[in-house]
Amino acid sequence: MSALAERLLQKYYADSVHPYRVFEQRVDAAVEAGAHTLLDAGCGRSVPVLRKYLGRVDRLVGVELVDFADVPAGIETYNADLAHLPLADASVDVIMSRSVFEHLTDPEPVYREFARVLRPGGRAIVLTANMWDYGTLCARLIPNRFHARIVKKVEGREEEDTFPTAYRTNTRRDVDRLAAAAGLQVQAYEYLSQYPNYLMFNGGLFLLGTAFEKLISRYDALRVLRGWILVTLVKTTPGPDRSAGE
């Protein structure tokens, strides 16, 4: 992080609400509506978001591909693919997933699994990258094999925590299509913006990124260019009758 970028960050974003916090506010509201089981789909090695709900939800479940570390008692964890969740039908009230959907190479079975494990009226709250954000567009032009080194350089994130991106469900059209096919309803689709974190390494670039971010945040007509999408899906049907034909 350059010194100039850090000063600009404090000047222009000291009071801004990060998309991660908006995401948690949506999850909080869903939990407070009476959730008994909360699933974090792609929860991370140490379940950083899920642990915030200890004592607030009866059953906490985390699913992740990588090995877990430092998971507190009271949280169930499973190493599994999101397309094959080790959970019973209609057993989850709320699913949350943060910064995961951009990595899905085949999102259709994931949507179907969400619909399968959600109870009728249950919600899936997903925060992911917007396809039309300039950072996403640049990432799509750069081969995945270079992403880990670039992210470590500009964000300081360890290479082992950077995963290949696919962007198969990162537009409104894709979300609508995949949700409908799985029997889920799109209750809300929000565009969110944040400070230009990818440009923190250079003060001049950060200033240009800030000017652009302030422009697309001010005018609703430009919302499609914002960096994040926050999607709330609702299961409105009871799901298929598995006893049919038996």
N, C-alpha and C positions, 0 to 999 in steps of 0.2 A: 504494500500500500504506500503510495507516495504521500508526502506531507501535505501537498496542496490538495490532493483528493480527500484526505482526511479532514482538512479544514472546510472544504466545500460540503462534505457529507454532514458535518455538524451544523453548518450554516443553513443548508436547504432541506435537511431531512431529520432534524432533531426531534420533531414532533410527529413525524409520519408513522403510519401503522403498516408494519411489514405484512405482506401476504400470508406469511406463516401464522401471524396472530389472527388475521381475519379467518383463516381456515379453522383455527382452534375455537374461535367464537362460534362458528357454525356447528362444530362438533359439540361444544358446550351446550348449545341450545337444543340439539337433538338428544343429548344425554339427559338433560334436565326435563325433557318431555316424558321420561320414564323408561330409559334403556336399561336392560338387565345384562345384556351381553354386547361388548364393544370389541370389534375386530380391527386391528391395524394391519392392512394389507401392504406388505413391504415396510416393515416396522423398523429396520435398521438393527445393527449388531446389539446395541444396548437399549433398545426400545425407548428412545428419548421422549417421544410424545406420549406413548401409552402409559408410561410411569406417572404421568401427571394426573391420571384418573384413578389411581389407587385409592381405595376407600370411597370412591364416588359411584362405581359400577360394580355389580356383583361378580361378573365374570369378564376378565380381560384376556384377550387372545392376540398373540403376535405371530405373523407368518413372514418368513424371510428365507432367501436362498442361501445367504452367507451364514457362517457359524456365529452363534450368539456369544456375548461376553457381558458380564456384570449385569445380569438380569435380576431385578429384585424379586423376592418372594411374593406370590400372589398374582403372577402373570404367567399364563400358559404360553409356551413358545413351540413353534413347529418349523422345521426346515422343509419347505414345500413350495412348489410352483403355484402361482395364483390361479392357474387354470385347473388345478387339482387340489382344492382346499380340503384338509382332513377334518371337516365339520359336517354335522348332520343337516339335512334339509330343514329350512325354516327355523334355524337355531340362533340367529343373530339379529339384534335390533338395529345396530348402527355399524357401518363399515367406514373407516377413514383410510385415506391413502394420500400420502404427500410426496411429491417429486418421484413418482414411480411410473405413471402411465406413459411418460415419454420414452420409457425403455421397453415397452411391450412390443414384441415383433409380431405377435398374433393376438390381438385384443379380444376377438370374438369369444373364445372360450372363457376368458376372464369375466366378461360381462355376464355370460351365462352362469358362471359359478357364483357371482355376486347375487344374481336373481335367485339361484337355487338356495343359498344359505340364508338369505334375508327372510324374515317373517313378513307377511302381508302388512303393508304400512311402514316397513323398515326403510332406512335411508342409507345410501352410499354417498359420502362426501369426498370429492377428489380434487386435489390441487395439482396442476401439472403445467408444463410450459405451453405457451401459445405458439402455434405454428408460425404466425405472422410477426412475431417479435424479431427484431434485428439480430439478437443473440442466437435465437433458434435458427434463423436463416443462415447465419454464418456457420453454425455448428453442422448444418446439413451439408455444407460445401466442403467441410474438412473431414477426411476419413477418420473413422472411429479409433483407429490405432494411435492417432495423435492426441486424442481428447484428454487422456489422463495427464500427460505432460503439460498440456496447455492449461488445464484447470489447476494443476498444482502451482504453476507459475503465476496465474492471475488471481486465484482464490486461496491458495495455500492448502487445499484439500489433498489428503494423501491419495496416491494413485490407486491403491487397492479399494478405495471407496468411490471410484469413478467407474461407471458402467456404460456400455455401448447404448446409443440412443437410436430410436427407430421412428418416432413421431407418427404412429399409425392411428392415433386417436386424439389429435390435438387441434382439431377444428370443430366448429359447431356442426357442420354437415356430418362429419364422422361420428361425433358423439350421438347425434340424433339417430343416425342409422343403426349404430351398434346397440344403443339403448332399446330402440323399438324392437329389434330382432330378438332381444333377450327378455322382453316383457317388462321393461323398466320405463318409467316416465321421467323426463327431464323436468324437474321442478324449478330449478334455477340454473342459469348459466351466466357467470359474472366474469368480466375482464378486470384484472387487477394490475397495478403497476408498482414498481419499487425503484429505489435508487439504482444507477447503472453499475452494479457490482462487478461486472466483467471488465470494467474500465478503471478500477481502483488503482491499478499499477501505474497510471499515467495521469497527471493532473489536468493537462490540456484536453485529453480525450474524455476524462470524467466530466469536465465542464460542458463539452459538446453534448455528451450523453444526458447530462442534467437538463440542458435546454430542450432537448428532444422529449425527454420524459415529462417535463412540465407542460409541454405543448399537448401531448396526447392524453395527459391526465385532465387538462382543462376542458377539452372539447370532446363531447360524447361521441360525435361522429367519427372520431379517430380511435375509439376504444378498441377496435379490432387489432390495433398495433401494440397494445399493452403486453407486458411480458408474461402474464400468467392467466390461466383460466381456472375458475373455481366452479365446479359442477356439483349439483345436488340431484341425485337420482332417487326415485321412490318406487318401491315394489307395490303395484296397485292390484295385482292379481294373485290368487292363491298358488299359482304354479301348476305344472302338468300333473295329471292324475297318474301316478306311477303304477296303480293297480290295474289300469285298463289293459285288457288283453291277457291278463294272467289267469 
